[in-house]
Amino acid sequence: MANVSLADLGRRLDPGGKLMFMSELLSQCNEMIDDLPMVEGNLPTGHLATLRTALPKGTYIRFYQGTPYTASRAAQVQFGLSLLRAYSQVDKRMAMIGGNEKALREQEDLAHFEGFAQQQSGTLLYGNSWINPEQFTGIMPYYNTVNAANAQVAQNVLDAGGTGSSNASILLMGWGERTSFGIYGKGSKAGLVFENKGDVVPGFDSSNNRFEAFTSLIEWELGLAVTDWRYNVRVANIDTTTAGLAGPTPPDIFAILSKVVKRLPTAGRMVSGVTKTDAPNGYEPPVRLKFYWDRTVSEYADIQAIRDKNVLLTPRDYAGQPIVNFRNIPMGIVDQMLNTESRVV
């Protein structure tokens, strides 16, 4: 059982007994979790989607030859979700020392909010329900091979050449309600849910003896649905050591990004030049494109841009904030992205 101890409280008080400002040294930047569009699932435990898997083909015929009937094929895929939950509990008598009850509880609740955001950001990237059934499956397990013989999705996984276990990735995500989106259970709530239980929930010590406590309940139900994998691209195997980005002959990040945008079915004239496909009725799903990388890859991209005077990397203003763009696609930092990934084969 993990609770705030008297020693923990002592480290938070000033000489006058008041709660001091907390420097949040463990906070991160995880833009992906903020960008994730949320859709209510059509199942209490996830979302069921229908995907086209095969197109019908006609028959070239001769005179006096019949024509067979044909049909397309479809499949249904169910995307799961998970429930992340925590209780934050503080001994009532201890919380009231120095009149710090409200501030102490707020400090602990905010720490839980940040911890949840980091945990869900990590699962959104690397979660794998086949290995950890309690988790939902994140992005990387879908884009986990560069070998087209293993999976069709491999055409959207680019190999940057790294061979060891000091690799990073770049992701291009095409967010949209028909491509990739976050899900929550039918009839439930999206996002982090906080409930102040007050002092009605008792605490229990290691001997199962009861004590009065203030309790908070924090929950976050989340899953990921990838219903059109073509609108996401992963650049895998980016070596971050002196054999790669930190070395004298690093991979050309911007040449790689130029290849990435060409993998998208459509992306607009200013992005890839591909503006239409032969989809029935001209249908193409609306998407919101964004690149994601960690700080290490971002750092070396800036260095390459400065050296090469890269005109495709430009700052633009979104809602009063300068955002770096490549071919009009914004780029975001995700601290939960690892640079210790093993080689994707």
Secondary structure, DSSP 8 states (H G I E B T S, - for coil): -----HHHHHTTB-TTS-B-----TT---BHHHHH--EEE-SBTTEEEEEEEEE--------TT--------EEEEEEEEEEEEEEEEEEEHHHHTGGG-HHHHHHHHHHHHHHHHHHHHHHHHHH--TTT-TTS---HHHHT--S-TTT-GGGGGEEE----SS-EEEEEEEEE-TTSEEEEE-TTS--EEEEEEEET-S-EE-TT--EE-EEEEEEEEEEEEEES-GGG-EEEEEEE-STTTTTSSS---HHHHHHHHHHTSS---TTTTS------GGG-----EEEEEE-HHHHHHHHHHHHHHT-TTEEEEEETTEEEEEETTEEEEEBTTS-S-B----
